[in-house]
Amino acid sequence: MWSADLLDQLEFYWTVHFRPRLAGLTDDEYRWEPVDGAWSLRPGPGGAMDLESVQPEPPLPPVTTIAWRAMHVGRDVLGKRARAFFDPDAAPGADMYDARHWPEPLPGTADGALALLDEAYALWRSGVAALDDETILRPLGPRGGPYADDSMAKLVLHVNREVMAHGAEICLLRDLYRARADRRDPVVAAALRGDAAAVTAAVGGIGAAAVRPSLVAEAAGLHHWDVVRVLAAAGAPVDGALHYAAGAGALDVVKLLVERGADVSAKDHRFQLDPAGWADFFQHPDVAAYLRG
């Protein structure tokens, strides 16, 4: 069925790429303004939170925050349209842009935003999944507003495109926020640029106990082996690093990590493979043999 094929595109993006990237979102990150003049989620005239905007849009709209993008995706792209087309009791006679389709206040917290995104996605997904081929090819009708003559299939494709575009922007903002925070930590900054000498000096000042728990794995993922050696020798946590060393075929680093207590039986979350499984997949039989021995 067409509806299943169209929905599969969004579902794969949402469950594999986008939603996992939102794990750990904090309130500070949610509202972070990367530049002056950014549009965000702010109290409106009545005090309720709403998205900053003007009509018509300026020729170059301002940079928007994660909060702005997330609520645009959740309320405007998915939520309003799901209720407009799949809830017969929602705002009778209103088109898919009508604010009455989503009267709930927009959340000012990251946890509230994730809950809204999940709710709106579930409403849209279940509605599209119930469409048969005949229905999905029909015109939208009055609820489509200026796009009344377009088919539901065309709207589904448009929603897919919007979610993926804005989702990519949100993920990029998360990357920039993390990079900004990483620069403030001398150990992290040195490790991620592969400067083992600077890592040695910085760790000496704070001690291994203060090192970010995932940093050895992050350095291993970047193949900064000298940094991995320095951090492991200093006693920093090595959890997760063994998979990357095994996948890269760095046998000497693999041996060091095992000596430092890395778990050879641990399975990664994505592929459910142990380090030897990674060595097998990336064709490093000597590493796999060592790990299994």
RAKA-V357714 format. One line per field, one symbol per residue. ss: DSSP state (a for helix, b for strand, c for the rest). psi: psi as a letter, one per 20 degrees, with the letter a starting at -180 (. if undefined). burial: b if it has 9 or more other ideal C-beta (glycine too) atoms within 8 Angstrom, else e. A space follows every 50 residues. Layout:
ss = ???
psi = ???
burial = ???
//
This chain:
ss = caaaaaaaaaaaaaaaaaaaacccccaaaaccccccccbcbbbcccccbb bccccccccccccbcaaaaaaaaaaaaaaaaaaaaaccccccccccccaa aacccccccaaaaaaaaaaaaaaaaaaaacccaaaaccbccaaaaaaccc baaaaaaaaaaaaaaaaaaaaaaaaaaaaaaaaccaaaaaaaaccaaaaa aaaaaacaaaccccaaaaaaacccaaaaaaaaaaccccccaaaaaaaacc aaaaaaaaacccccccccccccccaaaaaaacccaaaaaaaac
psi = qghggghhgggggghgggghiipjprhgggjpohqqjqqaorpahjiqpr pprqprqrhnqrqqrggggghggggggggghghghjniiompiqriiphi hmiqqpqjqgghghggggggggggghghhiprhghiiqqhahiicikhiq rhhhggggggggghghghgghghgghgghghhhiohggggghiknhghgg gghhhhqhhiqphjhghghhhjkmhhgggggghijqpjpihhghgghikn hhhggghghjjpoiiqqqhgilqrhhhggggjlmhhgggghi.
burial = ebbeebbebbbbbbeebbbebbeebeeebbbbebeeebbbbeeeeeeebb beeeeeeeeeebebbbbbbbbbbbbbbbbbbbbbbbbeebbeebbbebee bbeeebbbebebbbbbbbbbbebbbbbbbebeeebbbbebeebbbebbeb bbbbbbbebbebbbebbebbbebbebbeeeebeebebbbbbbebbbebbb ebbeeeebeebeebbbbbbbeeebbebbbbbbebebebbbbbbbbbbbbb bebbbbbbeeebebebebeeeebbbbbbbbbbebeebbebbee
//
